[in-house]
Amino acid sequence: MPQPAENNLTDNWYTPAFYADPYPYYDAVRNVAPVIWSESEQGWVVTGYEQVAAILHDPERFSSAGRMAALLDRLPVEDRDHFQPIYDHFSGGMIRSDPPDHTRLRQLINATFTPRVIKTNQANIETTMRCLFDRFEADQNVDLVSQFAFPLPATVICQMLGVPTDDLEQVRDWTIRINSVVAGALPLREAAEEMQKALVELQDFYRAMIAQRHQSPQEDLMSLLVAAEDEGERLTEAELLSTAENLLAAGHETTTNLISNTVLTLLRHPQQWQRLATHPDGIPQAVEEVLRYESPLQRQTRIVKQDMTFEGQSLRQGQIVYLMIGAANRDPAAFVDPNCFDIERTNNRHLAFGVGVHFCIGAPLARLEGKLALEALLREFPKMQLAGDHLRWSPTAAIRGPVSLPVQLKP
Ligand code: HEM
């Protein structure tokens, strides 16, 4: 159990013990105060549910713009020119802007992500799952991450965007490297270098795709974005590239972890796994509990827009605020027995998808994929078991999920 002191509360983050189980660390910080300055993060760390929700609801005072620049500004001044491409790319886009820019960008694709429209993907998701199951060998151990939880949502978002699905590993590699600065997995300079190289590759790939869609539009999201760019005032090329990058990355990594965390947590609570096998109508509620208990996205950031007092702390314009979603979702002030995993939990107002104007646009898709995946796994492999005790968790403070998940299928 970590013992924080006032000025080094988060020093012991980014360790294997933290990655394996961050929740005692969050509790230790929250027990001191729900909003606290962290020397090691050089920012405000917010672990209370009420405070995280209040900030997410307040884009007037807590901005989504300039978040990447605030992190990159920690690089030595002489490095900044070299990293101009990532400064430029991450200076805009839906998830990194405030109203009214944000409203305009979100409206462009809102209609594509309503629960009703997303439901039309169901047959496609089921076909993809059948193909993946066909590659399993009965009674063999499989790695559920690389053989199911990753390729399923990656295939679905690629198909929606119009990205060919023959090289999913390339998509995965781009995503991990592009997320490296936010994830905090590497020293900053190294992470920025990886991010920049991957981004340039992805942009080249997208530019070729965009040129092709200009010539012959298809029934896909990329064609929709290209049409908006053609209308000039609605979308610039930079916004198009940023939105397409955001959708590709946000559209699969988090859902991969939702599926992996669902299987892992239920197999660690075998009675609840068994209960769902016989009562599948409880699956949507169980998925919500996994979203709360093991939130795939553990933190988000905002930038303080103006000097202010918040929760008794003096926040200064330009400072970074780390919203610890994973901690908020285990706050005893908001949830009864927060460290208890209970698929029958009611009144589960978790923040796994955020809240307010940036509420996850992909939530209906993620929920559908999570539900269909769990239904299919329980139906096909009701006796599934974990194979081995040793788990390696994603070595980042932002992303929560096992790197691999060996299971024994036992149909
Ligand atoms: C379990 C899976 C997912 C989780 C936990 C998750 C989590 C989140 C969170 C917490 C936010 C709010 C960010 C903020 O306030 O700054 C967000 C926004 C967003 N998510 Fe998701 N997400 C998931 C799946 C998806 C999927 C499948 C897609 C795309 C198909 C997607 C696309 C987006 C986009 C584009 C935004 C930005 C929305 C905006 O800025 O208005 N997400 N997501």
Residues whose N, C-alpha, C, O or C-beta is under 5 A from the ligand:
A	BS01	HEM	M94 I95 R106 L247 A250 G251 T254 T255 L258 P296 L297 Q300 L351 A352 F353 G354 V357 H358 F359 C360 I361 G362 A363 L365 A366
